[in-house]
Amino acid sequence: MKTLTLGNITISNVVEMGPMQVDHKYLLLGSTQEALDRHKDWLMPHFLTPEYKLLMSIHTYVVRTKRHTILVDMCFGNNKQRGANARATNMNTPFLENLAKAGAPADKVDYVLCTHLHNDHVGWNTKLQNGTWVPTFPNAQYLMSKKEYGYWSARKEGDFSYDSFVDSVLPVVEAGKALFVESDFVIEDEVRLEPAAGHTPGQVALKVNSKKKEAVLCGDLMHHPAQIGEPDWNIPYDVDPAGTRQARRDFFTKYADTGTFVLPAHFSDPTVGQIISKGSGWAWRAYFGD
């Protein structure tokens, strides 16, 4: 994406993995080619291939205000062991160098927001140093929803994303770097959290509002633009499928046609856009810059 400027604030992204092609039948439960055809005019070519593969990305957002540098969602990370997920195991990417080029060198980051604690959102919270996982951003506070952390701290070995909780979340907590917050926590006057639960019990979004321009970084409230046209399509990892469907509908109703920029965690480039009404439902209008 191009850097998005909202008054006093800029938002850019650093891609760890993507664009990736994903089978729609695997990711979007109940999806069909016939249903995708209804949305081809705004899904192709940036989000859907002619073979009906979903185009997706894994990236971190860099939010820079006059006072703070904030990172949102920290991808998979290097040197992690992720079992059956071969693509995310023993990665070795120049992600930190790319963050620095985007204006966020590790020692200058003030906040790291984990919208939720799945393994593709917490990996770069830590780095391997002399055989030990240590916080990657030494001067940052890591923001985590109290409810979200409570849910994951009750998980057991073998549960989905338990391994990343151990190597990418607990070391931050043990180092005293975690700040457990409510879902309406205010970072500064123009930057605050808002609830986005459903996909996980304590997922949050980041709301930015500066000089009458607004954006919401909504984590995994949706994984692909097709879900805007088909809000009842869940993914296999939604903890509360019914709650996730309702959260999406509530979000679309609230933000459609308002000019609010929406930045999900996994949309492929340009990753940012706006929700618009279309018939009795909604569609995605990708934003490529002014």
Backbone bond lengths (Angstrom), bond angles and torsions (degrees), N, CA, C in turn:
res aa  C-N    CA-C-N  psi(-1)  N-CA   C-N-CA  omega(-1)  CA-C   N-CA-C  phi
1 M - - - 1.455 - - 1.522 110.09 -
2 K 1.296 116.69 152.38 1.447 120.48 169.71 1.521 108.43 -76.71
3 T 1.326 116.16 155.02 1.455 119.26 178.36 1.519 109.68 -60.94
4 L 1.328 115.03 130.62 1.454 122.64 179.33 1.522 108.13 -98.27
5 T 1.328 117.16 125.65 1.450 121.99 -179.84 1.513 109.59 -108.89
6 L 1.330 114.89 124.71 1.462 122.12 178.95 1.518 107.91 -125.87
7 G 1.319 117.68 92.70 1.456 120.43 -178.03 1.510 111.14 59.50
8 N 1.339 115.87 -114.93 1.460 121.45 -177.06 1.523 113.63 -86.48
9 I 1.314 117.75 2.62 1.451 121.76 -168.96 1.527 110.85 -122.74
10 T 1.325 115.89 141.02 1.466 120.70 172.27 1.521 109.27 -118.82
11 I 1.331 114.55 147.46 1.467 121.54 177.06 1.520 107.99 -131.33
12 S 1.319 115.96 128.32 1.462 121.39 174.00 1.521 107.30 -134.47
13 N 1.323 116.36 177.58 1.467 117.28 177.71 1.524 110.79 -136.06
14 V 1.320 114.79 157.35 1.466 122.45 174.89 1.517 106.30 -124.71
15 V 1.325 115.89 120.37 1.461 121.59 -175.67 1.526 109.69 -87.84
16 E 1.310 116.02 129.42 1.465 120.75 172.55 1.519 110.20 -91.98
17 M 1.328 117.51 -39.84 1.457 121.17 -173.72 1.539 108.74 -146.64
18 G 1.330 115.76 122.83 1.452 118.31 176.90 1.519 112.26 143.50
19 P 1.333 116.07 166.27 1.469 124.25 0.66 1.539 112.16 -72.00
20 M 1.331 114.75 143.52 1.454 121.58 178.86 1.521 109.15 -113.12
21 Q 1.334 115.63 148.81 1.459 120.68 174.35 1.524 109.05 -102.66
22 V 1.335 116.55 127.70 1.461 122.43 -175.35 1.526 108.89 -127.47
23 D 1.308 116.47 138.37 1.466 122.32 177.84 1.529 109.47 -66.88
24 H 1.314 117.22 122.88 1.460 119.74 -176.72 1.521 111.91 -63.62
25 K 1.334 118.06 -31.39 1.465 120.47 -179.61 1.522 111.74 -68.35
26 Y 1.334 116.25 -30.61 1.460 120.03 177.99 1.523 110.58 -73.38
27 L 1.324 116.96 -46.76 1.465 119.46 -170.42 1.522 112.71 -84.71
28 L 1.316 117.81 -45.16 1.461 121.44 -172.62 1.519 108.79 -104.25
29 L 1.310 115.87 101.14 1.465 121.42 -173.97 1.528 110.30 -65.52
30 G 1.321 114.92 125.88 1.459 120.36 -179.32 1.512 114.83 88.11
31 S 1.331 117.62 0.37 1.461 120.16 -177.97 1.526 110.81 -73.48
32 T 1.324 116.04 149.67 1.460 123.02 178.38 1.520 109.46 -136.51
33 Q 1.327 115.48 157.88 1.460 119.31 175.43 1.518 110.67 -63.04
34 E 1.327 116.39 -36.02 1.469 119.71 -179.05 1.529 110.68 -62.64
35 A 1.322 116.31 -41.93 1.461 119.35 178.75 1.530 110.94 -68.30
36 L 1.328 117.38 -41.46 1.464 120.36 178.00 1.519 111.16 -61.69
37 D 1.331 116.73 -33.53 1.460 120.45 178.70 1.528 111.89 -59.03
38 R 1.322 116.80 -29.94 1.465 120.07 -178.73 1.525 111.72 -66.94
39 H 1.343 115.89 -18.43 1.465 120.20 -174.45 1.529 112.64 -118.71
40 K 1.340 116.94 11.53 1.467 120.05 -174.53 1.520 112.59 -59.84
41 D 1.326 117.25 -30.97 1.463 118.97 -175.27 1.522 112.40 -63.59
42 W 1.324 117.90 -25.24 1.465 118.58 177.27 1.530 113.44 -116.32
43 L 1.327 117.93 -5.86 1.466 120.42 175.21 1.524 112.45 -89.42
44 M 1.308 117.57 -34.57 1.462 121.15 -179.47 1.524 110.62 -94.62
45 P 1.331 117.73 143.11 1.475 129.09 5.85 1.533 114.02 -99.00
46 H 1.316 118.36 -0.80 1.463 120.29 -168.59 1.529 114.18 -83.13
47 F 1.342 117.20 -21.93 1.466 119.46 -172.81 1.525 113.61 -125.22
48 L 1.330 116.89 -7.53 1.465 120.77 -177.37 1.516 108.84 -148.63
49 T 1.350 116.53 132.76 1.458 120.39 178.70 1.530 109.76 -86.81
50 P 1.336 117.86 165.46 1.473 120.16 175.95 1.523 112.54 -60.90
51 E 1.341 117.29 -19.73 1.471 121.74 178.82 1.533 111.48 -92.33
52 Y 1.330 116.09 10.72 1.472 122.68 177.70 1.530 112.40 67.46
53 K 1.306 116.62 29.89 1.450 120.59 170.08 1.530 108.80 -88.27
54 L 1.325 115.92 137.20 1.453 121.18 177.55 1.518 109.56 -79.04
55 L 1.318 117.57 133.16 1.461 122.26 175.54 1.527 108.16 -96.33
56 M 1.345 115.14 126.71 1.458 119.98 -173.26 1.520 111.04 -141.06
57 S 1.325 115.53 172.29 1.456 121.75 -176.03 1.527 109.19 -147.10
58 I 1.329 115.76 155.55 1.460 121.90 169.30 1.521 106.16 -122.91
59 H 1.320 116.89 118.98 1.457 120.52 -172.71 1.525 111.53 -150.61
60 T 1.312 114.34 164.44 1.458 123.85 174.82 1.520 108.97 -111.41
61 Y 1.320 116.02 140.14 1.460 120.12 173.50 1.523 110.22 -94.87
62 V 1.320 115.14 138.43 1.457 122.87 175.89 1.523 107.81 -109.05
63 V 1.321 116.16 112.38 1.469 122.42 -179.68 1.519 107.60 -107.17
64 R 1.322 115.98 120.74 1.465 120.27 -178.11 1.521 109.65 -119.54
65 T 1.338 115.78 119.46 1.446 122.08 175.08 1.531 108.10 -106.51
66 K 1.322 117.02 -177.24 1.459 118.79 176.78 1.519 111.79 -69.27
67 R 1.340 116.51 -18.76 1.460 120.70 -174.79 1.523 113.55 -111.76
68 H 1.330 117.73 -28.14 1.455 119.87 -168.59 1.525 112.80 -139.19
69 T 1.321 114.45 153.47 1.465 122.39 166.16 1.525 106.58 -112.34
70 I 1.342 115.30 122.86 1.453 122.18 -173.36 1.527 108.38 -123.26
71 L 1.327 116.46 129.12 1.458 121.19 174.14 1.519 108.75 -104.28
72 V 1.333 116.05 139.53 1.457 120.89 -178.30 1.526 109.18 -122.03
73 D 1.324 116.00 113.14 1.472 125.80 175.73 1.526 111.43 69.83
74 M 1.347 114.47 123.43 1.456 120.04 -164.61 1.532 114.24 -113.10
75 C 1.321 117.97 29.63 1.462 122.46 167.06 1.532 112.43 55.47
76 F 1.347 117.36 -153.96 1.459 122.14 -175.12 1.534 113.73 -89.91
77 G 1.328 117.36 -39.20 1.453 120.64 -179.14 1.518 113.25 88.60
78 N 1.321 114.82 161.69 1.466 121.70 178.23 1.530 111.59 -85.66
79 N 1.331 114.81 152.06 1.472 123.05 170.01 1.519 114.41 66.05
80 K 1.322 117.63 16.10 1.465 120.04 -179.96 1.530 109.78 -86.38
81 Q 1.328 115.23 151.94 1.461 121.43 176.34 1.528 107.69 -104.98
82 R 1.325 116.34 117.37 1.458 119.79 -173.18 1.526 112.38 -124.67
83 G 1.311 116.19 31.92 1.458 121.65 170.44 1.517 112.79 55.92
84 A 1.332 115.46 -120.26 1.460 120.99 -175.12 1.529 112.59 -70.48
85 N 1.319 117.71 -14.83 1.463 120.62 -179.83 1.530 108.96 -85.22
86 A 1.317 115.43 83.40 1.466 120.92 -175.46 1.522 111.64 -62.90
87 R 1.309 117.02 -34.20 1.462 120.31 -177.21 1.528 111.56 -63.57
88 A 1.342 116.86 -32.11 1.460 120.98 -177.19 1.520 113.40 -97.20
89 T 1.334 117.83 1.30 1.463 122.41 -177.67 1.531 110.56 -92.76
90 N 1.326 115.24 132.28 1.474 121.79 177.73 1.527 112.31 54.87
91 M 1.312 116.02 39.84 1.461 118.83 176.00 1.523 110.19 -65.66
92 N 1.323 114.59 151.53 1.463 120.80 178.33 1.525 107.32 -145.15
93 T 1.327 115.52 86.34 1.458 121.29 -175.45 1.528 110.24 -119.94
94 P 1.334 117.16 160.02 1.473 120.95 177.63 1.534 111.94 -86.31
95 F 1.317 116.54 38.53 1.457 120.83 -173.10 1.530 112.23 -58.78
96 L 1.327 118.05 -44.97 1.464 119.88 -178.57 1.524 111.53 -64.84
97 E 1.314 116.70 -37.72 1.461 119.88 176.00 1.526 110.29 -63.57
98 N 1.319 116.52 -39.19 1.464 119.74 179.21 1.526 111.44 -69.02
99 L 1.336 116.82 -34.96 1.465 119.54 174.15 1.530 110.22 -61.40
100 A 1.320 116.37 -44.16 1.461 119.88 179.83 1.525 111.38 -60.87
101 K 1.328 116.14 -40.32 1.464 120.04 177.97 1.524 111.63 -64.53
102 A 1.340 115.76 -27.45 1.466 120.87 179.19 1.531 111.87 -86.01
103 G 1.333 117.11 6.99 1.455 120.70 176.56 1.513 114.24 93.77
104 A 1.345 117.00 16.61 1.461 120.19 -177.76 1.525 111.22 -132.63
105 P 1.342 118.23 64.55 1.462 118.68 172.89 1.522 109.64 -61.10
106 A 1.320 116.66 149.83 1.467 121.35 -169.38 1.523 112.86 -54.39
107 D 1.325 118.49 -38.63 1.466 120.16 -175.35 1.519 113.03 -82.08
108 K 1.325 117.91 -2.13 1.465 121.45 -179.68 1.525 112.50 -108.00
109 V 1.318 117.41 4.90 1.464 121.11 -179.85 1.525 109.13 -84.03
110 D 1.340 115.73 130.74 1.464 120.89 -177.80 1.535 112.60 -95.41
111 Y 1.327 116.03 -37.56 1.465 120.61 -179.74 1.519 110.11 -137.35
112 V 1.317 115.38 143.27 1.461 122.55 168.68 1.518 106.21 -120.24
113 L 1.317 116.71 118.61 1.461 120.56 179.05 1.524 109.47 -101.14
114 C 1.323 115.67 124.01 1.454 121.86 170.80 1.531 106.69 -97.59
115 T 1.334 117.90 105.34 1.464 118.26 179.94 1.520 110.57 -60.62
116 H 1.331 116.12 -32.45 1.465 122.98 171.74 1.529 106.61 -160.04
117 L 1.330 117.86 179.27 1.457 119.59 -167.38 1.521 114.04 -113.28
118 H 1.337 118.02 33.76 1.459 120.75 171.40 1.530 109.74 -74.36
119 N 1.346 115.37 158.73 1.466 120.14 -169.61 1.525 114.57 -64.13
120 D 1.321 118.07 -23.93 1.465 120.16 179.55 1.529 112.12 -90.32
121 H 1.328 116.44 13.70 1.467 121.26 178.61 1.519 113.17 -126.50
122 V 1.344 117.55 -2.76 1.466 119.60 -174.95 1.528 114.06 -128.93
123 G 1.341 118.02 -3.59 1.461 120.16 -168.55 1.510 115.03 -58.23
124 W 1.335 117.68 -42.48 1.463 119.73 -178.15 1.517 112.73 -83.39
125 N 1.338 117.66 5.88 1.465 119.09 170.06 1.517 111.11 -56.34
126 T 1.350 115.43 -32.67 1.464 120.15 -177.48 1.523 110.67 -129.20
127 K 1.315 114.21 161.27 1.466 121.50 174.20 1.522 107.86 -134.89
128 L 1.321 115.03 156.99 1.462 120.78 -178.99 1.524 109.34 -86.17
129 Q 1.335 115.08 121.96 1.460 120.89 -179.03 1.521 108.39 -134.57
130 N 1.325 115.34 113.45 1.472 120.99 -178.91 1.521 111.41 52.73
131 G 1.330 115.43 42.05 1.451 120.80 176.03 1.521 115.19 80.21
132 T 1.321 117.55 5.44 1.466 121.60 -177.63 1.517 109.82 -125.56
133 W 1.343 116.14 141.67 1.458 120.53 176.40 1.526 109.50 -81.55
134 V 1.326 116.12 122.23 1.465 121.57 -179.03 1.529 108.73 -127.54
135 P 1.340 118.49 155.65 1.470 120.44 178.17 1.527 111.31 -57.32
136 T 1.327 115.60 132.88 1.464 121.14 -178.38 1.517 112.13 -72.90
137 F 1.326 116.35 -31.30 1.467 121.58 -172.95 1.532 107.64 -113.60
138 P 1.326 117.32 94.75 1.469 121.10 -166.17 1.520 114.53 -66.60
139 N 1.318 117.74 -24.04 1.464 120.61 -176.23 1.529 113.00 -106.62
140 A 1.317 116.35 10.25 1.462 120.49 -175.48 1.518 111.57 -98.91
141 Q 1.331 114.47 151.38 1.443 121.54 164.33 1.519 107.75 -96.28
142 Y 1.321 116.12 134.89 1.457 121.92 -179.98 1.528 108.37 -98.02
143 L 1.317 116.18 114.36 1.460 121.56 -176.78 1.521 109.98 -88.48
144 M 1.335 115.87 125.91 1.459 121.87 177.56 1.522 108.74 -136.94
145 S 1.319 115.81 137.92 1.455 120.16 174.80 1.525 110.33 -61.47
146 K 1.336 116.51 133.76 1.471 120.51 176.48 1.521 110.70 -56.02
147 K 1.330 115.56 -44.33 1.463 119.52 -177.66 1.518 111.05 -66.08
148 E 1.329 116.70 -40.39 1.460 121.20 179.91 1.528 110.66 -63.78
149 Y 1.324 116.33 -46.64 1.461 119.28 -179.73 1.526 111.01 -63.87
150 G 1.319 116.87 -38.83 1.456 119.89 178.19 1.514 112.55 -60.87
151 Y 1.331 115.96 -39.27 1.460 120.44 178.72 1.527 110.61 -63.84
152 W 1.333 117.32 -48.00 1.464 120.00 -175.24 1.519 112.09 -73.83
153 S 1.306 117.90 -30.10 1.455 119.05 179.54 1.526 111.68 -68.60
154 A 1.338 116.71 -14.32 1.468 120.73 176.96 1.532 112.42 -95.19
155 R 1.332 117.64 -2.33 1.467 120.36 179.08 1.526 109.85 -74.16
156 K 1.313 115.34 165.64 1.465 121.57 -177.69 1.527 110.89 -123.03
157 E 1.325 115.83 162.59 1.462 121.08 175.86 1.526 109.40 -55.27
158 G 1.332 115.78 133.22 1.458 121.31 -176.95 1.504 112.93 100.13
159 D 1.340 118.10 -21.03 1.466 120.60 175.91 1.521 109.62 -70.27
160 F 1.331 116.07 152.12 1.464 121.13 178.29 1.528 110.00 -56.64
161 S 1.329 115.79 129.64 1.467 125.52 177.19 1.526 113.67 69.67
162 Y 1.321 118.08 10.86 1.470 118.81 176.24 1.530 110.74 -65.92
163 D 1.343 116.50 -36.65 1.469 119.49 -179.02 1.526 111.18 -62.09
164 S 1.337 117.56 -40.06 1.463 120.11 179.47 1.526 111.41 -72.91
165 F 1.333 117.39 -28.41 1.462 120.16 174.24 1.529 109.60 -62.13
166 V 1.325 116.06 -39.94 1.461 120.71 -177.87 1.527 111.62 -71.72
167 D 1.335 118.04 -44.20 1.470 118.47 -173.54 1.520 114.30 -96.07
168 S 1.336 118.18 -11.67 1.464 119.28 -174.41 1.522 114.28 -126.79
169 V 1.310 117.62 -8.69 1.462 121.22 178.40 1.531 111.25 -117.41
170 L 1.324 117.23 -53.73 1.463 120.01 -177.81 1.529 113.39 -57.92
171 P 1.354 119.78 -39.27 1.474 117.70 178.66 1.529 113.02 -62.38
172 V 1.333 117.12 -31.57 1.460 120.66 177.18 1.530 110.09 -68.81
173 V 1.333 115.80 -42.41 1.463 120.68 178.59 1.518 110.38 -64.18
174 E 1.319 116.55 -45.85 1.464 120.70 -178.09 1.526 112.48 -66.02
175 A 1.334 116.83 -25.42 1.467 121.08 177.26 1.520 112.24 -83.49
176 G 1.330 117.65 -0.86 1.450 121.31 179.80 1.516 113.99 75.43
177 K 1.329 116.92 21.44 1.463 120.99 -176.39 1.528 113.38 -97.99
178 A 1.332 118.08 -8.73 1.464 120.93 -176.29 1.522 110.63 -86.19
179 L 1.322 115.42 140.77 1.459 122.50 173.60 1.517 107.24 -122.77
180 F 1.330 116.50 110.80 1.460 121.53 -177.80 1.526 108.69 -87.02
181 V 1.328 115.66 124.23 1.461 120.65 -168.74 1.523 110.96 -128.63
182 E 1.325 115.18 162.67 1.454 121.58 171.50 1.530 108.87 -81.08
183 S 1.313 115.97 166.92 1.469 120.32 -173.25 1.522 113.45 -76.32
184 D 1.346 118.11 0.04 1.467 120.90 175.38 1.532 111.34 -117.70
185 F 1.326 116.19 23.24 1.466 121.36 -177.96 1.533 111.21 -58.81
186 V 1.341 116.27 138.75 1.465 122.49 179.43 1.532 109.13 -104.37
187 I 1.327 116.32 119.97 1.466 121.17 176.35 1.520 110.13 -80.53
188 E 1.313 116.51 -46.87 1.455 123.69 172.06 1.519 107.32 -157.81
189 D 1.318 118.03 177.97 1.465 120.75 -170.41 1.524 113.28 -54.39
190 E 1.323 117.14 -35.05 1.465 120.56 -174.54 1.526 113.51 -102.41
191 V 1.321 117.30 3.54 1.469 120.92 -175.75 1.526 109.11 -139.09
192 R 1.335 116.18 120.86 1.459 119.41 -178.65 1.524 110.22 -150.33
193 L 1.310 116.18 166.93 1.463 121.49 177.53 1.522 109.87 -92.25
194 E 1.344 113.52 157.56 1.456 119.29 168.41 1.531 107.68 -143.87
195 P 1.321 117.98 152.20 1.470 120.26 -175.43 1.517 112.61 -67.61
196 A 1.333 116.17 145.86 1.467 122.59 177.37 1.521 109.59 -148.10
197 A 1.326 116.89 37.11 1.465 121.79 -173.62 1.520 111.99 -69.45
198 G 1.325 114.76 161.79 1.465 122.85 -179.27 1.516 109.39 136.20
199 H 1.324 115.93 -64.50 1.479 119.96 175.26 1.521 109.67 -55.26
200 T 1.323 116.08 -44.62 1.462 123.24 166.57 1.526 107.07 -134.54
201 P 1.330 117.92 162.37 1.469 119.79 -171.44 1.520 115.43 -64.45
202 G 1.346 117.39 -26.04 1.456 118.65 -176.45 1.513 114.22 -124.78
203 Q 1.333 117.71 22.30 1.462 119.29 -179.13 1.527 110.37 -58.35
204 V 1.329 114.92 142.01 1.457 121.38 177.18 1.528 109.32 -126.95
205 A 1.323 115.40 162.41 1.455 123.00 172.48 1.521 108.33 -116.80
206 L 1.337 115.76 161.39 1.462 121.42 175.88 1.522 108.74 -107.60
207 K 1.326 116.32 123.07 1.464 122.32 -179.30 1.526 108.73 -104.44
208 V 1.332 115.87 127.60 1.456 123.08 178.38 1.522 108.36 -118.51
209 N 1.324 116.76 130.21 1.464 120.92 -179.60 1.519 107.93 -143.61
210 S 1.340 115.97 110.54 1.458 120.09 -177.14 1.520 109.62 -141.74
211 K 1.314 115.64 124.85 1.465 122.60 177.89 1.531 111.49 51.56
212 K 1.341 114.21 47.44 1.468 123.78 174.81 1.530 113.28 68.24
213 K 1.333 117.04 15.29 1.452 121.31 172.92 1.523 108.37 -113.91
214 E 1.340 115.66 138.53 1.458 119.85 -168.73 1.525 110.62 -132.82
215 A 1.337 115.06 144.46 1.460 121.23 174.96 1.522 108.51 -144.61
216 V 1.339 115.11 152.09 1.460 121.34 175.42 1.520 108.42 -130.18
217 L 1.328 116.41 122.68 1.461 122.72 174.30 1.519 105.93 -95.45
218 C 1.339 116.58 105.41 1.463 120.82 -160.24 1.526 114.44 -104.63
219 G 1.347 118.30 14.54 1.455 119.78 175.66 1.513 112.32 57.95
220 D 1.338 115.84 -130.43 1.470 121.28 -177.30 1.523 112.28 -104.33
221 L 1.311 116.93 30.29 1.457 119.20 172.78 1.523 109.92 -56.68
222 M 1.327 114.87 -31.75 1.458 122.28 171.16 1.517 106.92 -146.58
223 H 1.324 116.29 149.26 1.459 121.13 -177.03 1.526 113.07 -105.42
224 H 1.322 116.37 -22.62 1.464 120.49 -176.01 1.529 108.51 -148.49
225 P 1.353 117.21 146.50 1.459 119.23 -179.36 1.526 114.47 -56.72
226 A 1.334 117.85 -26.16 1.466 119.39 179.06 1.524 111.76 -56.87
227 Q 1.338 117.44 -27.86 1.459 120.52 -179.81 1.524 112.67 -70.30
228 I 1.315 116.98 -16.03 1.463 119.24 175.23 1.523 109.26 -73.10
229 G 1.330 116.25 -40.13 1.461 119.85 174.64 1.516 112.94 -76.41
230 E 1.337 116.16 -25.76 1.472 122.04 -178.28 1.533 108.67 -130.54
231 P 1.326 118.36 74.29 1.466 121.01 -172.05 1.520 115.05 -66.91
232 D 1.323 117.72 -11.12 1.468 119.56 178.72 1.523 113.11 -87.80
233 W 1.332 118.23 -2.53 1.455 120.74 177.70 1.526 109.27 -79.95
234 N 1.314 115.98 113.23 1.460 121.27 175.70 1.520 110.40 -95.01
235 I 1.335 115.11 173.43 1.453 120.42 172.73 1.532 108.12 -112.60
236 P 1.331 118.42 165.23 1.467 120.30 -175.54 1.528 114.39 -63.54
237 Y 1.329 118.32 -18.66 1.457 121.12 -173.09 1.524 113.46 -101.41
238 D 1.320 118.40 9.16 1.459 120.44 175.92 1.528 109.32 -71.81
239 V 1.318 116.87 120.16 1.464 121.07 -178.69 1.525 111.00 -66.69
240 D 1.320 116.59 -39.96 1.464 122.40 -178.86 1.528 107.69 -123.78
241 P 1.336 118.44 87.55 1.466 120.06 -174.99 1.530 113.48 -57.14
242 A 1.325 117.95 -46.33 1.460 119.97 -178.96 1.524 110.58 -65.26
243 G 1.341 116.45 -41.46 1.454 120.14 178.82 1.512 112.65 -65.15
244 T 1.333 116.06 -35.07 1.462 120.17 178.12 1.518 110.96 -67.08
245 R 1.323 116.98 -43.35 1.469 120.29 177.77 1.527 110.66 -59.91
246 Q 1.328 116.61 -43.67 1.456 119.63 -179.64 1.521 111.74 -68.09
247 A 1.335 116.63 -39.12 1.466 120.29 178.53 1.526 111.12 -61.88
248 R 1.334 117.05 -39.32 1.466 120.12 177.70 1.519 110.47 -63.59
249 R 1.323 116.01 -48.68 1.462 119.38 -178.75 1.532 111.74 -60.93
250 D 1.320 115.91 -41.22 1.464 119.44 178.13 1.529 110.88 -63.48
251 F 1.340 116.16 -40.88 1.470 121.06 179.70 1.517 110.29 -64.82
252 F 1.323 117.57 -45.64 1.467 120.88 -179.29 1.526 110.50 -63.55
253 T 1.303 116.47 -42.55 1.462 120.43 179.19 1.529 110.79 -61.83
254 K 1.329 115.96 -39.76 1.466 120.35 -177.49 1.516 112.59 -70.47
255 Y 1.343 117.27 -40.27 1.455 119.75 -169.08 1.527 115.38 -107.70
256 A 1.319 118.74 -9.75 1.474 119.69 -179.38 1.523 110.23 -61.85
257 D 1.327 114.55 136.78 1.476 122.87 173.13 1.527 113.24 65.14
258 T 1.331 117.76 18.57 1.463 120.53 -179.93 1.522 112.54 -99.14
259 G 1.341 117.30 -9.38 1.452 120.43 -174.73 1.510 113.40 83.55
260 T 1.332 117.63 0.64 1.461 121.40 177.99 1.523 110.18 -68.51
261 F 1.321 116.36 131.53 1.457 120.90 175.06 1.529 109.09 -80.55
262 V 1.324 116.16 136.11 1.451 122.46 -178.69 1.525 108.14 -117.99
263 L 1.339 115.96 131.01 1.465 121.47 -176.55 1.524 109.03 -127.60
264 P 1.323 118.06 91.00 1.466 121.18 176.57 1.527 111.11 -75.56
265 A 1.327 115.46 169.41 1.462 120.49 -173.33 1.520 114.00 -83.11
266 H 1.351 118.39 -15.03 1.461 118.22 -171.05 1.529 114.48 -134.08
267 F 1.324 118.46 8.62 1.462 119.21 176.42 1.521 108.83 -70.95
268 S 1.319 116.63 138.68 1.462 119.79 177.36 1.528 109.66 -72.60
269 D 1.326 114.89 167.03 1.453 121.49 -175.88 1.529 111.28 -51.34
270 P 1.342 118.44 129.58 1.454 127.28 20.76 1.530 115.97 -91.73
271 T 1.298 120.08 4.76 1.470 128.59 175.28 1.519 114.57 66.10
272 V 1.315 118.23 -21.20 1.462 122.05 -176.79 1.523 109.46 -115.56
273 G 1.305 116.23 146.05 1.462 120.50 178.40 1.513 110.62 -172.73
274 Q 1.316 115.08 -163.43 1.461 121.36 -178.89 1.520 109.27 -134.70
275 I 1.317 115.08 149.27 1.456 121.62 177.03 1.524 108.08 -91.76
276 I 1.315 115.11 130.12 1.461 120.19 -179.33 1.528 109.47 -127.11
277 S 1.310 115.05 154.24 1.466 120.23 176.22 1.516 109.44 -74.62
278 K 1.333 114.93 143.66 1.453 120.43 175.64 1.525 107.65 -147.81
279 G 1.331 116.66 110.09 1.455 120.53 -175.26 1.520 109.27 61.88
280 S 1.322 115.70 -128.48 1.464 120.23 178.45 1.525 112.46 -93.59
281 G 1.356 116.38 5.85 1.460 120.38 -178.66 1.506 112.06 -130.00
282 W 1.339 114.73 -142.04 1.459 120.21 -174.19 1.525 110.89 -139.08
283 A 1.331 115.08 162.18 1.464 122.58 175.56 1.521 108.48 -141.90
284 W 1.329 115.80 171.77 1.464 123.70 -178.68 1.510 109.64 -109.92
285 R 1.317 116.26 129.43 1.455 120.91 173.98 1.519 108.13 -112.11
286 A 1.319 116.25 102.75 1.462 121.03 -178.66 1.520 110.66 -63.67
287 Y 1.328 115.42 145.30 1.464 121.10 -178.71 1.525 109.06 -110.18
288 F 1.330 115.94 119.03 1.457 121.67 -177.71 1.515 112.38 -107.04
289 G 1.329 116.87 9.29 1.456 121.33 -178.90 1.512 110.50 103.23
290 D 1.324 115.43 161.03 1.468 120.82 -179.74 1.526 111.32 -77.50
